[in-house]
């Protein structure tokens, strides 16, 4: 999906986006700040504060 995002960005001349893949636990300070973060299949593994 990263390759597809890059391809679409190039096709649409979107030059102000950076596509990264990694784990939050491995976040490095050199990644900088983010205005938008997307996740996919990881959502169902997150603790969403839902109580039974």
MARRO-688798 format. One line per 5 residues: their letters; for each residue x negated, y negated, z of C-alpha. Coordinates in steps of 0.2 Angstrom, whole numbers, padded with zeros to 4 digits, m for minus. Each point is the difference from the previous one (the first is absolute). Layout:
a	X Y Z | ...
This chain:
xxxxx	0000 0000 0000 | m0015 m0012 0003 | m0005 0003 m0018 | 0018 m0004 m0006 | 0000 m0016 0011
xxxxx	m0016 m0005 m0008 | 0006 0003 m0017 | 0016 m0009 0002 | m0009 m0015 0008 | m0012 m0001 m0014
xxxxx	0014 0001 m0013 | 0010 m0014 0009 | m0016 m0010 0003 | 0002 0001 0019 | m0017 m0005 0005
xxxxx	0003 m0005 0019 | 0004 0017 0006 | m0012 0013 0007 | 0004 0018 0001 | m0007 0010 0015
xxxxx	0003 0018 0006 | m0004 0005 0018 | 0005 0004 0017 | 0004 m0014 0013 | m0011 0009 0012
xxxxx	m0014 m0002 m0011 | 0003 m0019 m0003 | m0015 m0010 m0002 | m0002 m0018 0004 | m0007 m0003 m0018
xxxxx	0017 0004 m0007 | 0005 m0018 0004 | 0018 m0005 0004 | 0016 0006 m0009 | 0016 m0009 m0005
xxxxx	0008 0017 m0006 | m0002 0018 0005 | 0009 0014 m0009 | 0002 0018 0007 | 0007 0015 m0008
xxxxx	0002 0017 0007 | m0007 m0004 0017 | 0015 m0009 0006 | 0008 0016 0007 | m0016 0004 0011
xxxxx	0001 m0017 0008 | 0006 m0003 0018 | 0015 m0012 m0004 | 0006 m0001 0018 | 0015 0011 m0003
xx	0007 0008 0015 | 0011 0015 0001
